[in-house]
């Protein structure tokens, strides 16, 4: 059994033990020799942008945050869609809701940088207050956070990528086909954010942040 097949088997075993339906026909993901990961400084900048996006969605001062990001030379790392949200003086509730969920993507990326020691399973929402204090806040310099960033071993990241991919198939299948799959305690919204973040991290289809897909 090759590396990719062994990783697939490991993921399926974990999910089966959790009572999650697996799809044995899903293909394997890339091997370590094929993997391309975003550089750690790029990941750390993405974390900072996302944390400030979440803060605005939670009613932090929008203009103050924009000025802060520009002063820290971070505005150029804000995506096109994110800039629209930052500049919107009155985003609708759905836009705010979607932005607040990005905290789960932050959680995954903080794990990828070993800032969070254990990722756990996508079953319970993280506490935004606990997450946001791990990242430089408004007025705090970002340089040290960026330069100290270091990614976990590629094997660890691919293990999670494979597991999340297969977990998302189950939660999506259950949602779309009305209970045709068992999901244990997996939360589809969390799984979706983790899948989005790790697909970006692993350069899935080489897509920029705004255009990442979570194919299953």
HELIX and SHEET records of a PDB file:
HELIX    1   1 UNK A    3  UNK A   17  1                                  15    
HELIX    2   2 UNK A   40  UNK A   57  1                                  18    
HELIX    3   3 UNK A   62  UNK A   71  1                                  10    
HELIX    4   4 UNK A   75  UNK A   77  5                                   3    
HELIX    5   5 UNK A   80  UNK A   87  1                                   8    
HELIX    6   6 UNK A   93  UNK A  100  1                                   8    
HELIX    7   7 UNK A  102  UNK A  112  1                                  11    
HELIX    8   8 UNK A  128  UNK A  132  1                                   5    
HELIX    9   9 UNK A  143  UNK A  147  1                                   5    
HELIX   10  10 UNK A  154  UNK A  177  1                                  24    
HELIX   11  11 UNK A  188  UNK A  201  1                                  14    
HELIX   12  12 UNK A  204  UNK A  206  5                                   3    
HELIX   13  13 UNK A  209  UNK A  211  5                                   3    
END                                                                             
